[in-house]
């Protein structure tokens, strides 16, 4: 006896779960035979099955009718229903489905059931699509608690730490709660925890370490560049004062921590690909950029010289030197830490700027040279940011040079 009516619509919904390898309960074993037989009779190709949200709703309703409102398989069905609604753009309906799936998973398998994880992840995606960032933040915090209670140390938990760190970075960029400094500290701590789990499982030279190490470097750039004037004084709030003191300690150690992270990246590259590899050269340049950004020009030139020496040892120095040092480079040269918008092709740009960069990496003679209708206020904001930007200067024969004409094109939204 089937637990669901074997009509064509419900058949397609159940068929997807069977083909995908989802386990069938003992109560469904008879249904499986019926379904397979009906599928053969209907000549349905499982790989071509397209299931609508209404079909999933019918499958959910039929399962509730036969097994009750708390049936163990309902969270899986609700996940699929939510994904279908999400794909069609009905994010509010998807959120309702995911939330109900989470609720049922908690009831059936416990408060920190791992079955909640994909439901929570997709629910967050729909909140983000609707611009409900505070709600997404709340669900991310709950997701993190579930992950930490349901996962043992290892690579899966390390990835969960990374996921949470990425969210903290996004929350920082969105300025969700006005406490960006706390987000950045959490971001650093989470990447560090991921690093520890990977080292314990894979060793200190695993290539898997590169992702958390690069995340830690990004966190240090953001911590060092954070405008402390944005921090509310906190008054008599002891917790706030503690947070501020902790952040001050993080900033005070930023230079040394950044250097240590880059050295670790270099060590991983050297262990896996050897000294004088592309990765070790770029790590040398990365170190030069870090210390130059902090104003340590002598240490930066030493690091750049070491990078050049490694390039020469590789035998392809000319091409690589041109790509790295033939023109000034904005610092930080790291995705997620750059202060300026991405550049655009000149023919698409509505803001075109020309300026010089001296051998100390400072901008001079900045002027706007386009004739677009972009208003002056928007252009001036970009120009102010550009004037404050530290550049890696152009190098020739290993020595920094003035560059009289640098052009940058930007496509800036009018609204």
LUMLOVEX-787877 format. One record per atom (N, C-alpha, C): x, z, y. Coordinates in steps of 0.1 Angstrom, whole numbers, plus 5000, padded with zeros to 4 digits. Example, Ala and Ser with C-alpha at 12.3 -4.5 7.8 and 13.67 -1.06 7.14 Angstrom:
% residues 2
513250784943512350784955513250784967512850714978513750714989512950795000
//
This chain:
% residues 415
500850004988500050005000500950005012500649915022501449905034501050015044502050055052501750155062501250085074501449945075500949875087500149755082499049715090498349595086499249475085499249395075500149285074499449165081499349165094498949045101500248975107500148855112501248785116502048855127501448915136502148965148502949095144502249185136502949305132504049265122503749165114504749125104506049085111505949015122507248975129507949095135507249195140507849315145508649385134507949405123508649475112509749395106509649265105510649175099511949195107511849205120513149215128513849335123513149455121513849575117514449565103513749495094514349475081515549385081515549275088516649185089517849245096517549335106518649405113519249515105518749535093519349635085518949785087517849795094517349935096516749985083517050115080516550175067515050175066514550155054513050165052512750295045511850365050511450495043510750465030510650565022510050555009508550515011507950555021506550515024506450375027507550315031507550165035507950075024508450135013509050045002508049944997506849984996505749894991505549795002505549835015505349745026506349635026507649675023508749585023508449465015507949485002507649374993506549284999505549355005504449275011504949195022505849255030506349185042507149065038508049085029508948975024508048865019507048895011506248795005505448725016504948795025504148735036505048645045506348695047507248615055507548485048507748485035507948365027506848265028505548325027504348245027504248185041504548255051504448205065505648125069506648115061507848035063508448075077508648205079509248255091510748265089511448215099512948225099513248345108513748455101514048585109514948565121515948465120516848445131516248385143515048325141514348255152513148335157512948455152511848535155511948585170510848555178510748605191509648705192509848825196508848925195508448975209507148965212506649005225506449155226506349205238506049345241504749385235503749295235502449335229502549355214503449275208503549285193504249415190505249455198505849585196504849705198504049685208502949785211502049805199501649685193500849695181501549765170502849735168503549795157503649945159503849985172503950135175502550195172501450135177500150185174499850195160500150095152499850095138500650215131501950225135502750335129502150475132501750485144501050615149499850645140499050535138497850545131498050595117499050535111499350575097500150695094501050725103502050835101501950945112501050925122500951025132501751005145501551075155502151055168503651095169504151165158505551205158506251145146505851025142506550955131508050935133508850965123510250955125510850825130510150715126510650585130510150545144509350615151508850575164509950565174510950645175511950625185512650485184512850435172513450305170512450195175511250215172510250115177510050115192510150235197510050255212511250195219512450205213513650145218513449995219512949935208512749785208511649745218510649825219509649795229510149805243510949905246511549925259512549805262513349765252514249655255513449525258512349505251511449385253510949395267510449505271509849525285510949505295512149555293513249545302513649395304513649325293514049175293513049105302511749145301510749075309510649115323511449215327511449265340510549385343509849435333508949545335509749675333510449715343511349825341510549965341509449965348508750095348508150115334507550005328507050025315508150055305509349995307510550025298510950165299510950225311511350365313510350455305509050425306508050505299508350505284508650385279508950375264510150445260511250435268512550505265512350655266511650695276511450845278510650905266509650825262508850875250509750875238510550775236511450775225512450895225512950925236513851045238513151165234511851185239511051305236510851315221510551205214510251215200511551245192512651185196513951215189514251355190514051415202514351565204513451645194512151605193511251685185511651665170511951545166512251525152513651565147514651545156516051565151516751665159516151735169516851835176517151795190517451895199517651875213518751785216519751775208520951695211521151585200520051535196520051425186520751305191521651245183522351125188521451005189520251015182519350905183518850885198519050985206518650965220519550875228520850865224521850795232521550655236521150565227520850425232519550425241518650515238517450525246517750565260518650665262519050715275519850605282520750545275521550435282520650325287519750285280518850175285517950225295517450345294516650405305517350405318518650445318519450445330519550305336519650205327519750065332518550025340517350065335516150035342515950105355516450235355516450315368517350245378518450195374519350125383518749995388518049925379517449795383516349825394515749935393514649975403515250045415516550065416517150135427516950285427516550335415516350475414517650545409518550555419519850605415519950755412519150835419519150975417518551005403517550925399517050945385518050905375518750795377519750745368520850855367521250915378522251015378521851135369520551175371520051285363520151255348519751135344519751095330521151085325522051035333523451025329524051165326523651265334524151405331523551455318522351425315521751465303522351385291522651255293523251175283524651235279525351285289526651335287526551465278525551555281525351675273525051635259524251535257523851495243525151445236525951365243527151305237528151415233528251515242529251615239528851705227527551725226527051815215526851745202526851605202526551535190527851465185528951465192530051385189531251475186532051445176533351515174534451445182535551505184536651445191537151325183537551225190537951095184537650985194537750865189537550745197536250725203535150765195533850745200533550845212534050965210533951065221534751025233535950965230536850915241536150815250535350725243534650615250533550675258532950785253531850855260532450915273533650975272534251025284534450915295534950795290535150685299533850635305532850625297531550585303531050685314531250815311530850905322531750895334533050875332533950855343533550735352533150625345532750505352531450535360530550615354529350655362529750735374530650825373531050905384531650825395532350725392532850625402531750555409530750505401529650435406528850535416528650655411527950755420528650775433529950775432530850795444530550675453530550555448530350435457528950435463528050485455526650495460526350605470527350705471527250825479525850895476525650925463524450975458524051115464525051205465524751335469525551395480526351305486527251345497528451435493528651445480529851515475530751425467531151315474532051225468533351285462533851385469535051445465534951505451533751565448533451625435533351515425532751405428532651295419534051245415534951235424536251185422537051285413536951415415537551505406537051495392535751485391535151465377535651335371535751235379536251105374537651125368538551185375539851215370539851295357539051405357539051495346538551425333537551335335536951265324537851165318538551095326539550995321540651075314541051185319542151265313541651315299540451365298539851405285539851295275539451175280539551055271540951025266541851035275543351015272543751115261543351245262543751345252543151315239541851275238541251235225541951115219542351015227542950905221544350935216545151015224546451055219546351135206545451225205545351305193545051215181544251105183543851025172544850905169545350845180546150715179547550735183547950845189549350865193549550825207550750855212551050845227551450715232551450615223551850475227550750375224549550425220548450335217548050245229547750125227547250035238545850085243545150165234543850215239544050315251545250355253545450455264545450385278545550255278545650185291544350195299543150195292541950205300541850345307541950455300541950575308543050595318544250545314545350555324545050485337544550355336544150285347543050345355542150405348541050485354541550605362542550675356543150785363543850745376544550625375545250575387544250545398543150485394542050455404541550575410541350685402540850805407541850865417543150855414544150915424544150835437544050705436543950625449542750675457541650695451540450735458540550875463541150965455541351095460542251105472543351035471544351035482543750975495542850875493542350805505541050865510540550975504539251025507539351085521538351055529538251115543537751255542538651355543538251495542537251535553537151465564536251505574534751485570534551405559533251395553532751515546533751605543533351725535532751825544531551865540530851975548531552105546531752175557532452295557531952405548530652395544530152485534529752615538530152655550529652785556530052905546529052975543529253095534529053055519528852925516528652885503529952895495530053005487531353025480531652915470530652865463530852755453531452635461530852595472531352485480532852505484533152625489534452655493535452645481535052685469535852675458536152525455535052445455535252305453536152235463536052275475536952215486538352265483538552385479539952435476540552355464539652335455540152255443540452115447539652055455539951915459541251915468541452005476542752015483543952015474543852095463544852095453545051965447543951895443544051765437544851665447544451675460545051585469546551615471546851745470548251785472549151735461548551715449549351665437549151515435548451445444548151305441549351215439550351235448551451145448552251155434552451275430553151295418552351255406551051285406550151245395550151095393549951025405549950875404551250825398552350875402553650835396553650855381553250975377553251005363552350915355551150875360550250785353550950645352551550595362552150465362553250465352554050575352555150585342554550575328553450645326552850635312552350495309551850425319551450285316552650205312553750225320554950155317555450185302555350315298555850355285555050285274553650275276552850215266553150065265553350005277553649855276555049835269556049925273557349905267557349925252556550025247556450065233555849945225554849875231554149775224554749635226555249605237555749475240557249465244557849575245559249585249559549585263560749635267561149625281561349485285561049455298561149325303559949235299558949295294557649225291556849215304555849135303554949115315554349245319553949325310553249455313554249555319555549555315556449655321556749605335556849475337557149425351556049465360554849445356553649475364553549625367553949705357553949845359555049885370556149825370557149845381556549815394555949695395555249655408554149755412553449805402552349895404552950025410554150065405554750185410555250165425555850045427556250015441555150015450553949955446552749955455552350105458552350185448551850325449552750395459554050395458554850475467554950405481554850275481554850205494553550245502552450255495551150295501551250435507552050515500552250655505553350665516553950555519554950545530556350565526556650575513557950585508558550455506559050395517559550255516560750235507561650335508562950325500562650325485561750415481561350415466560650295462559850235471559150115468560049995466561049985475561949875474562849885461563050015457563850035444562949985432561650015433560749975422560549825421560449765433560349615433561649555428562749615432564049555427564149565412563649675406563649695391562749585385561549565391560649465386561349325386562049295397562749165398563749155388564549265385565549265375564949235361563849295358563249275345562749125344562249075355561848935355563048835352564148865359565348785357565748795342565648915336566048925322565148855313563948825317562948745309563248605310563948555320564248415321563248325328562148385333561148305340560848375354561848415361561748485373561148405384561548285385561148205397559648195399558948165388557448145389556748285391557248385384556648515385556948575399558148555404558448615417557548555428557348425426556448355436555048415436554548435424553148485423553048635428554048705427554048845431554448875445555448805450556048845462556148745473555548625471555648515481554748535493553748625492552948655504552548795504552048845515551648985516550449015507550449135502549349175493548649305498547349305499546649425503546749535494547049655499547049775490545949865494545349935484545749935470545349795463546249745455545949625447545349655434544249725434543549775422542049765424541449695414539949675415539249815415538349825425537649955427538250035437539450015442540050095452540250015465540049885465540349805477539349835488539749845500538949875512538249755518538749635515538149515521537249445512536349365517535449295508536249185501535749125490536449015483536548895492537648825491537848705499536948595493536748485501535948375497536648245500536148135494536748005497536347975512537347915520537147895534535847815537535547715528534347635531533047715530533047825522531847915521531848025530532948055537533148175545532448165558531948285563531448285577532348375586533448425580534348505588535748465584536548405593537948365591538848435600539848505595540748585602542148535600542948545611544348515610545148635616546248665610547048775615548448765609549348855614550648865608550848995601551849005592552149125585553649145586554049255592555449285594556149335581557449355581558149395569557849535565557149615573556649745569555249735564554649615563553349605557552249635567552549625580551549655590550949525596549649525599548949405604549249405619549449285625549549265639548949125643548649115656548048985661546848935653545949025650544748995643543748925652543248815648542148745656541248665647539948655652538948585645539048435649539048345640539148205643538048115638536948175633535848095628534848075640533847985637532847955647531447975641531348065632530048095625529248185634527948205630527048285637527048435633527948465624528048605620528248695633527448805634527448885646528748955647529148985660530449045663530549185656529449265656529549395650529949395636529449305628529849295614531349255613531649155621533049105621534049215625533649285635534549395640534749505630533749535622533949635612535049595602534949465598535949415588537349415595537349375608538649365615539249505616538449605619538949745620539549785607538849755596539349795583540649725580540749595583541949525581543149575588542949615601544049675609544649795602543749875595544249995589544849975575544649855570545149825556546649815555547149885545548549875542548849755533549849675536550149555528551449575521551649525509552949495504553549375511554649395518555149275526555649165516555849055522556448945515557948975513558448945501559848975498560548835496561748835501562648725499564048775495564548735484565848785479565748945478564648985474564449135472564249215485564249145497564149215509562749185516562149285522560849265529561049175542560049095544560148995555558849005563558948965576557748945584557048815580555748825581554948695578554048675590554348565597553648545610552248505608551848425598550548375597549948405583548948485583548248515570546748485573546048425564544648385566543848455556542748505560541748565551540348515554539648475544538248425546537248515539536148545545535148635539533748575541532948595531531548565531530748695533530248715545529648845548528148815550527248905543525848885544525348915558524448835563523948855577523048985578522249015568521449135569522149255564
//
